[in-house]
């Protein structure tokens, strides 16, 4: 769906104001308490931010991807913990159901995900299986019309708050590859599910992750995303979800880079050395110019890839390019922001060191930089072989 341009602009203005007036003033509070305040979460519900990517039929705003990345640019202008609250409901926590779910699954789960009543979480990574899906050990053993799921998932975003998990488990014990993995919708209250302690992380305080342990958790065959016809096809669902997720992560990286550039420019124009603002020094100008150029390049990549997706094109390679470039870009921008601020960038008062730590995660989750490189190169060689075969 494409939203009416005037209505969408009103939404963008509302989100910008929300970020500026409500979220930025509470960044330090979130960092110190390691929690996003409940009143802020409720405001997000009231604004409809939990249902950006869910269809209007189920209570969402039904934004297309081009519109969603514009929202992500703006939400990137504050602590990533705020965006993380709604991130899984719009992305990896709901999109498996949105893309491949049965009509019954959509009708039951999507309205509650769109309203924020229910928090969704994506359980793929394991202690010995993250990028290597072939090493996935969580099992789902058939028991009549049920499956018994056992295994441990690691570093699961929003797991402490989750009401429902998308769980990837091996239903074919003979398979040693991604084939034989099935995607299940698992309610968090079921017997046999326990949570590990919240991870103490390098950055992104307020965005919570932990282990999720499944011990013979009994689920019906109706819990398979897409129904029994999708038995053994869970990895395909995961890849569809991650393509979209990688692009929105790239958009958030652009938004954070914009924030860091604005803060660095303002500081450089205020801070004086040798009788003049440091913004007048050519080496500082060079850093600012590099920051702006790289951020602009990432923004263009994201917007173009979103347009291709909305036009019905496959974007696996382009999404990987965007995620790789934007996550590396924001790391370089954050490093230069610290350098421009000097000692002020290293102490906590200005918040720059917090962003420096926060952005480091973007090069790791939803596929590390190295995994993106593999995805891109493998897709390139596959496409080249196809073209050769058609000559």
N, C-alpha and C positions, 0 to 999 in steps of 0.2 A: 504493500500500500504506500502511496505517496500522500503525505498530509498537505492540506491547503497551506500555501506558502505563508499567508498572513498568520494563520493559527500556529504554524510551526515557529515562526519568528517570535511570537508571543511566548512560546514554550522556551526557546533559547534565551530570551530576555529574563524569564522567570528563573531559569537555572543559573544564569550569570549572577543575578541579584542574590539568589540563595547562597551561592558559593562565596560571594563577596561579603554579604552581611551576616550570614549565619554560620558558615563553615570555617572560613579563615580565622575569625576571632577565637575559635575553640581548638585550633590545631595543637597548641601546647597542652591544653587540658587532656586531649586524647592521647598525646604522647606520654604524659606523666601517669595517666590512669590506666593505660592500655585498654581503653574501652571507648566506643562511640556512645555518647549519651542517649538515653532512651527517648528523650524529647526530640532529638535530631532525627532518630530513626522514624519516629511517628510523622514528622514533617515530610520525610522522604515518601512515606506511604501516602500521605495526603496529596503530594504532588504527582503521584502516579509513577514514581521513578523505578519501582520494582517491576513494572510491566512494560517497559519501553519497547521490547522486542516481541511481546506476546500480542496475539491478534485481538482486535476489538471484541470479537465474538466471546472471548474469555476474560474480558475486563481490562485488557492491556491497551497501550497506545498504538500498537502496530506500526512502529516506525520502520521504514526501509533502512538498509545498511548505511546509505549515504547520510540519512538523518541521524542515525544512531551514533556515527562517528563524530558528528558535529556536537552532540551532547557530551560525548567522551572527551573531546577537546576541552570543553568548558569544565567538566568535572575534574580534569587533570590539573586545574588551577589551584588545587588545595591538596591537603594530605591524602595520599592514596587510600588510607584506611576508610575514608568516607565512601569512596567509590566502591570499595570492596564489599561494603554492606549490601549494595544492590547488584554487584557484579555477577555473582553466580546465578541469581534469579533471572537476569537478562541473558546470561551466557551459558556457561557449561552446566549449570544446575537445572536449566529448563530446556535448552535447545535440543537435547536428545528426544524429549517428548514432543516438542514443537515440530521437529523435522521428521521423525520416524514413528512417533507414538500412534496408538490406535485412537479411534474417536472416543472410546470410553476413557482411556488414559488422559487424553487432553481435557475432556469435560470434567474429570474428577480433580486433576492436579493444577491445571493452568490457571483457573480463576483464583485459587488461593496463593499461587506463586506471584501472579500479577498484582494482587492486593498487598503482598508482603506479609500476609497471615502466616505463610509457610516459607521457610528458607530452604532452598535447594543446594545440594552439594554434590561434587563430582569425584567419585572414588575410583581412580585409575592407578595412581602411583603406589608402589609397594616398597618395602625395605630393599628388595633386590630386583625391582622392575619399575623403571620409570620410562626412560626413552626406549628401552628394549621391551616391547610388548610381548615378545616371544618368551620372555622369562616370567611372565605373570603366573603366580602360584595360587592365588585365591581360586578356590574350586566351588563349583555348583553341581552337586550330585543329584541325579534324578531319583525321585521317590514318588512314583505314581504321577499324580497331577501336581506335584510339588517339587521344589529343589531345596537342598540344604546347602547354604553358603557358608564357607569357612575360609578365613584368611585375615591378613592384616593390611590395611591401607595406610599410607604414610603422607604427612604434610598436606592434609586435606583441608582446603580453604573453607572457612565458615562451618566446619564440622561441629564445633561446640554449640552453635545456634541452630543447626539444621533440623528440619522436620522430615526431610526426605532425601535419600541418597540415590544417585545414579551409580550403580555398582557394576564393575566389569569383572566377570569371573569365568574361569575355564570350564566349559560344559563338555568338552571333548578331551578326556585325560590323555589320549594318544597323541594329540597334536602338540608339537613343540614350537609352533609359530603363532602368529596373531590369529590365524584361523582357528575356530573352535572356541573363541571367546564370545560370550554373550553379555548383552547389557540388560540389567534388571533395574526396576524401580523398587526401592526398598524403604519402607516407612521406618523412621528412626526409632520409634517406640517398641519395635518388635523384640521379643525375648532373644537373648544371645548376642545383642549388640552392646559393646562397651566402648567408652572413649578414653584415650590416653590423656595425660596432662597436656595443657596448652603449651605449645612450643615457645621457648624464649628466643626471640629472633634478633638478628642484627639490626633490623629496621622494621618499618611498617607496623609500629605498635598500634593496637586498636583493630587490626585485621588478624583474626585468629586462625590458627591451624593446629591440628593434632592428629594422632593416630586414631583410626576407627577399626575395632577388632570385631570380626564376625565369627561366632562359634555355633555352627549348625543352625543358622538362622533360616527358618522355614518360610518360603515364599511360594505362592501359586505360580503356575505356568503363565497366568494372566499378567504377572509382573514383568515378563519379558517385554522390553520396549519394541512395539510393533507387533507383538503377539508371537506365537510359536513359529510362524513362518520366518522369523528373524533369528531363530536359534543358530548360534555360531557366527552371527554377523555383527557382533557388537563392536568390533574394531572399526568397521566401516562407519558405524554411527559415531564413534569417538572422533574419527578424522573429520567428518562433516562438522561436528561441533567445534573442533579445534581450529578449523579454517576460519570460521567466523570469530572465534575467541581471540585468535592471534591478531586479527585486524583491529579489534577493539582495544586490545592491549597496546598495539602500536599507536592508536589514537590517543590513549591516555598518556603515553610517553611524550607525544607532541605537546599535549596540554601542560604537562609538568615542565617541559623545556621552555615553553612560552612564559610560564611563571618565573622560572629561574633567570631567563633573559631579562624580563622586566625588572626584577629585583636587582639584578647585577647592574643594569643600566642606570637605575635610580641611584644606587650606591655610588657608582663611578662618577656621576654628575655632582654628587654632594661631597664626596670625600676629597679633600685637598692635600696635595703634597707639593713641595717646592713652589707654593704660592698659586697653584692652579688645580682645578678638578682633575682627578686621574683619568677621566674620560677624554682628556685632551692628549694623553700620552699615546703614541702610535702603537706600542705593544699591547696596551689595554684595548685600543680600538680593534686591533687584529683579532684578539680573543672574542670580542663582541661580534665582529663580522663573521667569524667562523661559526659561532653559536647560531646566529641568525640564519646563515646559509644552510647549515645542516638541518636545522629545524624546519625551514621552508621546504627543503627537499623531501623530508619525511612526511610533511603535511600533504604535499602533492601526491606522493606515492599512495598514501592512505585514501585520499579522496578519489583518485583514479581507480584504485582497486575496488573500492566500495561501489563506484558507478558500474564497473564491469559485472560485479556480483548482481546488482539490481537489474542489469540487462540480461541476466540468465547465463552468464559465462562462468566456467570453472575458474576458481582463483587460488587453488592450492599452492602453486608456485609463487604467485604474487603476494599472497598472504604471508608466506614464509619470508619472502624478501622484505616486506614491510616490518614484520615483527623483528627480524634480525637487525635491519638497519636502524629502526626507531629506538629499539632498546639499547643498542650500542651508542647511538647518537645521544640519548638523554644522559648516559653515563659520562660521555665526554663533556656535555654541556654542564653537568653538575660539577665536574672536576674544575672546569674553567670558572664556574661561579664561585667556588671556594677560593680559587687563586685571585680573582678580582677583589673579593672581600678581604683577602689577606688573613690576618689574625682573627678578624671578626667572622670570617667564614668558618673558622675552626671551632669557635666557641658556640654555645647553644643559643645565645641571645637572639641571633638573627634567623635562626631556623634553617640556615643553608646546610649546615652539617647534617641535619636530620634528613633533608631531601637527598643529600649525598649517599646516606645509608639506605634510604627508602628505595631509590631507583636501582640499586644493585640487583634486586630480586627480578626485575623485568628481563634480565638476560638469562634467567634460569627457568622460570615456570612457563607452563604451556609450551614446552619444548625449548631446550637450551639453544644458544647461538649455534653450537656445533650441530645440533639436530636440524636446525633450519638450513644449515649449509648442506647437509646430506639430502634433505628433502628437495632443495633447489637443484642440486647436481643430478640426483637420480631422476627427477622429472625432466631435466634437460636431455639426459641421455635416452630416456624412454621416448621422448618426443622426436628426437633425432632419428631413432631407429624406425619409428612409425613413418616419418617422412621419407626415409630411404626405401622402405618397403612399398611406398605408394608411387615411387618414381618409375 
